[in-house]
Amino acid sequence: MDPTQRTSTRVAGFTLLEIMVALAVIAVAFVALLGLRNRDIVLHGEARAVIAATALAQQRMADATIGGFPDLGTSEGRFDDAHARFTWRQEASPTGLFSTDLVREVRVTVAWGDPSRNERVDLVSYVFQRPKTGGGA
């Protein structure tokens, strides 16, 4: 055999370096996917809290406005055991646009969690007093 002739005896397959690079890429991808999944769980919990708070605020607003013309003032409290982490605040105030005897602004705030994170839902409604009908002659 002539020493100037070289024969190629390359075997088809992956080198150890190629396998290690592929495993590193897969590991980085898995870590990124795991982080996204954790973030998804947190966002799902936050969305559930906003939906529950909105429903509770609508319930409080209905209680405040269906009964008639609300009295001026502020009241607050907590919901029942099933929603114990939520607090509510209801405020009825004059609008400044009309006479206090005709229109009231009713604001219901439902809050939960850390107050510094501003986790709350606010609903505002305007309640008009029905005109008094007199017994005309």
C-alpha positions as CSV (number, residue, x, y, z in Angstrom):
1,M,0.0,0.0,0.0
2,D,1.3,3.4,-1.0
3,P,1.7,5.7,2.0
4,T,0.5,8.7,0.0
5,Q,-2.8,7.0,-0.5
6,R,-5.2,7.4,2.4
7,T,-8.3,5.5,2.7
8,S,-11.3,7.0,4.3
9,T,-12.7,4.7,7.0
10,R,-15.2,7.0,8.5
11,V,-18.0,5.3,10.3
12,A,-21.5,6.9,10.0
13,G,-22.8,8.2,13.4
14,F,-22.7,11.0,15.9
15,T,-19.6,12.0,17.8
16,L,-19.7,12.4,21.6
17,L,-19.4,16.2,21.2
18,E,-22.5,16.3,18.9
19,I,-24.5,14.2,21.4
20,M,-23.5,16.5,24.3
21,V,-24.5,19.6,22.4
22,A,-27.9,18.1,21.5
23,L,-28.5,17.2,25.1
24,A,-27.6,20.7,26.2
25,V,-30.1,22.2,23.8
26,I,-32.8,19.8,25.0
27,A,-32.0,20.6,28.6
28,V,-32.3,24.3,28.0
29,A,-35.6,23.8,26.1
30,F,-37.0,21.7,29.0
31,V,-36.1,24.3,31.6
32,A,-37.8,27.0,29.5
33,L,-40.9,24.9,29.1
34,L,-41.0,24.2,32.8
35,G,-40.8,27.9,33.6
36,L,-43.6,28.7,31.1
37,R,-45.8,26.0,32.7
38,N,-45.2,27.5,36.2
39,R,-46.1,30.9,34.9
40,D,-49.2,29.5,33.3
41,I,-50.3,28.0,36.7
42,V,-49.8,31.4,38.4
43,L,-51.8,33.3,35.7
44,H,-54.6,30.7,35.9
45,G,-54.9,31.3,39.6
46,E,-55.0,35.1,39.1
47,A,-57.6,34.8,36.4
48,R,-59.8,32.7,38.7
49,A,-59.5,35.3,41.5
50,V,-60.5,38.1,39.1
51,I,-63.5,36.2,37.9
52,A,-64.6,35.3,41.4
53,A,-64.1,38.9,42.6
54,T,-66.1,40.3,39.6
55,A,-69.0,38.0,40.4
56,L,-68.9,38.9,44.1
57,A,-68.8,42.6,43.2
58,Q,-71.8,42.2,40.9
59,Q,-73.7,40.4,43.6
60,R,-72.9,43.3,46.1
61,M,-73.9,45.9,43.5
62,A,-77.2,44.1,42.9
63,D,-77.9,44.0,46.7
64,A,-77.1,47.7,47.0
65,T,-79.1,49.0,44.0
66,I,-82.1,46.6,43.7
67,G,-83.4,47.5,47.1
68,G,-84.2,51.1,46.1
69,F,-82.3,54.4,46.5
70,P,-79.2,53.7,48.6
71,D,-78.3,55.9,51.6
72,L,-75.2,58.0,51.6
73,G,-72.2,56.4,53.3
74,T,-69.7,53.6,53.4
75,S,-69.9,50.0,54.5
76,E,-67.4,47.2,54.3
77,G,-67.0,43.6,55.3
78,R,-65.9,40.1,54.3
79,F,-67.7,37.4,52.3
80,D,-68.7,34.0,53.6
81,D,-66.4,31.1,54.3
82,A,-66.3,30.0,50.7
83,H,-64.9,33.4,49.7
84,A,-63.2,34.4,52.9
85,R,-60.1,35.8,51.2
86,F,-62.2,38.5,49.6
87,T,-63.2,41.7,51.3
88,W,-65.7,44.3,50.0
89,R,-66.3,48.0,50.4
90,Q,-69.4,49.8,49.3
91,E,-69.7,53.5,49.0
92,A,-72.7,55.6,48.1
93,S,-72.0,59.2,47.4
94,P,-73.5,62.2,45.6
95,T,-72.4,62.6,42.0
96,G,-71.8,66.3,41.9
97,L,-73.6,66.6,38.6
98,F,-77.1,66.5,39.9
99,S,-78.9,67.1,43.2
100,T,-78.0,64.5,45.8
101,D,-81.7,63.8,46.0
102,L,-81.8,62.5,42.4
103,V,-78.7,60.5,41.6
104,R,-76.2,58.5,43.7
105,E,-73.0,57.0,42.7
106,V,-72.5,53.5,44.1
107,R,-69.0,52.1,44.1
108,V,-68.3,48.5,45.1
109,T,-64.7,47.4,45.5
110,V,-63.8,43.7,46.1
111,A,-60.2,43.2,47.1
112,W,-58.0,40.1,47.9
113,G,-54.4,39.3,48.5
114,D,-51.6,41.8,49.2
115,P,-52.9,45.4,49.2
116,S,-49.6,46.6,47.7
117,R,-50.3,44.5,44.6
118,N,-53.6,46.3,44.1
119,E,-55.6,43.1,43.6
120,R,-59.1,44.4,43.4
121,V,-62.2,44.9,41.2
122,D,-64.2,48.1,41.2
123,L,-67.7,48.5,39.9
124,V,-69.5,51.8,39.7
125,S,-73.2,52.3,39.1
126,Y,-75.4,55.4,39.1
127,V,-78.8,55.0,40.8
128,F,-81.6,57.4,40.0
129,Q,-84.3,58.1,42.5
130,R,-87.8,57.6,41.1
131,P,-89.8,60.8,41.1
132,K,-92.4,60.9,43.8
133,T,-95.9,60.8,42.4
134,G,-98.3,63.0,44.1
135,G,-102.0,62.2,44.6
136,G,-103.3,64.9,42.2
137,A,-106.9,66.1,42.4
